[in-house]
């Protein structure tokens, strides 16, 4: 799944992670200790893109991280090159 960072209301693509498409509205990454106690939560939402040469917008499900979240915690994290 693609990972975007929400910066001032604009979603910017920052990489990809191995997140199953079947995940709900929140993806939770256990950090340490009991998984129900300490974890990082990432929002799964819709990102709309307007691609060149298309008349209609393209909508996809993606992780939308806040500016302060460490996306490197996501499983299978791959930054943009």
Helices and strands as residue ranges (DSSP letters): E 2-7, E 10-16, E 26-30, E 39-49, E 58-66, G 71-73, E 78-79
